[in-house]
Amino acid sequence: MGDTADTLVAAYAHELSHIMVGAPEEYVPAPGDTHDPGRTITHDDSIMGQITSANALRLEIKDRALAFLALWAHRYFPGRRISIVR
């Protein structure tokens, strides 16, 4: 990742996604990195994936990062259909 304004903003959004919604990493770990070795690798412009200067402006928080919210809300609204609508 370069240090352009766009990639820095994307990096902040990536880290906030960890903090705010608990989203996991979705990029290829560095060689020798043992952190979260079973992670899912994505190539669909997820903010949790690889950030580059080429994709920094296309990145988005994917529905899968917010899926836990529907499960959480279902506990408080049993019998109702709860989903994430894009």
MODELLER restraints for C-alpha pairs under 7 A, 6 or more apart:
rsr = mdl.restraints
at = mdl.atoms
rsr.add(forms.Gaussian(group=physical.xy_distance, feature=features.Distance(at['CA:1:A'], at['CA:7:A']), mean=6.77, stdev=0.5))
rsr.add(forms.Gaussian(group=physical.xy_distance, feature=features.Distance(at['CA:1:A'], at['CA:51:A']), mean=5.89, stdev=0.5))
rsr.add(forms.Gaussian(group=physical.xy_distance, feature=features.Distance(at['CA:1:A'], at['CA:52:A']), mean=4.93, stdev=0.5))
rsr.add(forms.Gaussian(group=physical.xy_distance, feature=features.Distance(at['CA:1:A'], at['CA:53:A']), mean=6.76, stdev=0.5))
rsr.add(forms.Gaussian(group=physical.xy_distance, feature=features.Distance(at['CA:2:A'], at['CA:52:A']), mean=6.74, stdev=0.5))
rsr.add(forms.Gaussian(group=physical.xy_distance, feature=features.Distance(at['CA:2:A'], at['CA:53:A']), mean=6.37, stdev=0.5))
rsr.add(forms.Gaussian(group=physical.xy_distance, feature=features.Distance(at['CA:6:A'], at['CA:56:A']), mean=5.84, stdev=0.5))
rsr.add(forms.Gaussian(group=physical.xy_distance, feature=features.Distance(at['CA:6:A'], at['CA:57:A']), mean=6.75, stdev=0.5))
rsr.add(forms.Gaussian(group=physical.xy_distance, feature=features.Distance(at['CA:7:A'], at['CA:51:A']), mean=6.75, stdev=0.5))
rsr.add(forms.Gaussian(group=physical.xy_distance, feature=features.Distance(at['CA:7:A'], at['CA:52:A']), mean=6.49, stdev=0.5))
rsr.add(forms.Gaussian(group=physical.xy_distance, feature=features.Distance(at['CA:7:A'], at['CA:53:A']), mean=5.83, stdev=0.5))
rsr.add(forms.Gaussian(group=physical.xy_distance, feature=features.Distance(at['CA:7:A'], at['CA:56:A']), mean=5.44, stdev=0.5))
rsr.add(forms.Gaussian(group=physical.xy_distance, feature=features.Distance(at['CA:10:A'], at['CA:56:A']), mean=5.97, stdev=0.5))
rsr.add(forms.Gaussian(group=physical.xy_distance, feature=features.Distance(at['CA:14:A'], at['CA:47:A']), mean=5.55, stdev=0.5))
rsr.add(forms.Gaussian(group=physical.xy_distance, feature=features.Distance(at['CA:14:A'], at['CA:48:A']), mean=5.70, stdev=0.5))
rsr.add(forms.Gaussian(group=physical.xy_distance, feature=features.Distance(at['CA:17:A'], at['CA:23:A']), mean=5.68, stdev=0.5))
rsr.add(forms.Gaussian(group=physical.xy_distance, feature=features.Distance(at['CA:18:A'], at['CA:24:A']), mean=6.63, stdev=0.5))
rsr.add(forms.Gaussian(group=physical.xy_distance, feature=features.Distance(at['CA:21:A'], at['CA:66:A']), mean=6.80, stdev=0.5))
rsr.add(forms.Gaussian(group=physical.xy_distance, feature=features.Distance(at['CA:23:A'], at['CA:65:A']), mean=5.28, stdev=0.5))
rsr.add(forms.Gaussian(group=physical.xy_distance, feature=features.Distance(at['CA:24:A'], at['CA:48:A']), mean=6.87, stdev=0.5))
rsr.add(forms.Gaussian(group=physical.xy_distance, feature=features.Distance(at['CA:25:A'], at['CA:39:A']), mean=6.62, stdev=0.5))
rsr.add(forms.Gaussian(group=physical.xy_distance, feature=features.Distance(at['CA:25:A'], at['CA:48:A']), mean=5.35, stdev=0.5))
rsr.add(forms.Gaussian(group=physical.xy_distance, feature=features.Distance(at['CA:25:A'], at['CA:49:A']), mean=6.57, stdev=0.5))
rsr.add(forms.Gaussian(group=physical.xy_distance, feature=features.Distance(at['CA:26:A'], at['CA:39:A']), mean=6.32, stdev=0.5))
rsr.add(forms.Gaussian(group=physical.xy_distance, feature=features.Distance(at['CA:26:A'], at['CA:40:A']), mean=5.36, stdev=0.5))
rsr.add(forms.Gaussian(group=physical.xy_distance, feature=features.Distance(at['CA:26:A'], at['CA:41:A']), mean=4.61, stdev=0.5))
rsr.add(forms.Gaussian(group=physical.xy_distance, feature=features.Distance(at['CA:26:A'], at['CA:42:A']), mean=5.54, stdev=0.5))
rsr.add(forms.Gaussian(group=physical.xy_distance, feature=features.Distance(at['CA:26:A'], at['CA:48:A']), mean=5.19, stdev=0.5))
rsr.add(forms.Gaussian(group=physical.xy_distance, feature=features.Distance(at['CA:26:A'], at['CA:49:A']), mean=4.39, stdev=0.5))
rsr.add(forms.Gaussian(group=physical.xy_distance, feature=features.Distance(at['CA:27:A'], at['CA:41:A']), mean=5.13, stdev=0.5))
rsr.add(forms.Gaussian(group=physical.xy_distance, feature=features.Distance(at['CA:27:A'], at['CA:42:A']), mean=6.42, stdev=0.5))
rsr.add(forms.Gaussian(group=physical.xy_distance, feature=features.Distance(at['CA:27:A'], at['CA:48:A']), mean=6.98, stdev=0.5))
rsr.add(forms.Gaussian(group=physical.xy_distance, feature=features.Distance(at['CA:27:A'], at['CA:49:A']), mean=4.40, stdev=0.5))
rsr.add(forms.Gaussian(group=physical.xy_distance, feature=features.Distance(at['CA:27:A'], at['CA:50:A']), mean=4.99, stdev=0.5))
rsr.add(forms.Gaussian(group=physical.xy_distance, feature=features.Distance(at['CA:28:A'], at['CA:41:A']), mean=6.18, stdev=0.5))
rsr.add(forms.Gaussian(group=physical.xy_distance, feature=features.Distance(at['CA:42:A'], at['CA:49:A']), mean=5.92, stdev=0.5))
rsr.add(forms.Gaussian(group=physical.xy_distance, feature=features.Distance(at['CA:43:A'], at['CA:49:A']), mean=6.91, stdev=0.5))
rsr.add(forms.Gaussian(group=physical.xy_distance, feature=features.Distance(at['CA:45:A'], at['CA:55:A']), mean=6.87, stdev=0.5))
rsr.add(forms.Gaussian(group=physical.xy_distance, feature=features.Distance(at['CA:45:A'], at['CA:58:A']), mean=6.33, stdev=0.5))
rsr.add(forms.Gaussian(group=physical.xy_distance, feature=features.Distance(at['CA:45:A'], at['CA:59:A']), mean=4.76, stdev=0.5))
rsr.add(forms.Gaussian(group=physical.xy_distance, feature=features.Distance(at['CA:45:A'], at['CA:60:A']), mean=6.48, stdev=0.5))
rsr.add(forms.Gaussian(group=physical.xy_distance, feature=features.Distance(at['CA:46:A'], at['CA:59:A']), mean=5.44, stdev=0.5))
rsr.add(forms.Gaussian(group=physical.xy_distance, feature=features.Distance(at['CA:46:A'], at['CA:60:A']), mean=5.32, stdev=0.5))
rsr.add(forms.Gaussian(group=physical.xy_distance, feature=features.Distance(at['CA:46:A'], at['CA:61:A']), mean=5.89, stdev=0.5))
rsr.add(forms.Gaussian(group=physical.xy_distance, feature=features.Distance(at['CA:46:A'], at['CA:62:A']), mean=5.99, stdev=0.5))
rsr.add(forms.Gaussian(group=physical.xy_distance, feature=features.Distance(at['CA:47:A'], at['CA:59:A']), mean=5.03, stdev=0.5))
rsr.add(forms.Gaussian(group=physical.xy_distance, feature=features.Distance(at['CA:47:A'], at['CA:60:A']), mean=5.12, stdev=0.5))
rsr.add(forms.Gaussian(group=physical.xy_distance, feature=features.Distance(at['CA:47:A'], at['CA:61:A']), mean=5.43, stdev=0.5))
rsr.add(forms.Gaussian(group=physical.xy_distance, feature=features.Distance(at['CA:70:A'], at['CA:82:A']), mean=5.67, stdev=0.5))
rsr.add(forms.Gaussian(group=physical.xy_distance, feature=features.Distance(at['CA:70:A'], at['CA:83:A']), mean=5.71, stdev=0.5))
rsr.add(forms.Gaussian(group=physical.xy_distance, feature=features.Distance(at['CA:70:A'], at['CA:84:A']), mean=6.91, stdev=0.5))
rsr.add(forms.Gaussian(group=physical.xy_distance, feature=features.Distance(at['CA:74:A'], at['CA:82:A']), mean=6.49, stdev=0.5))
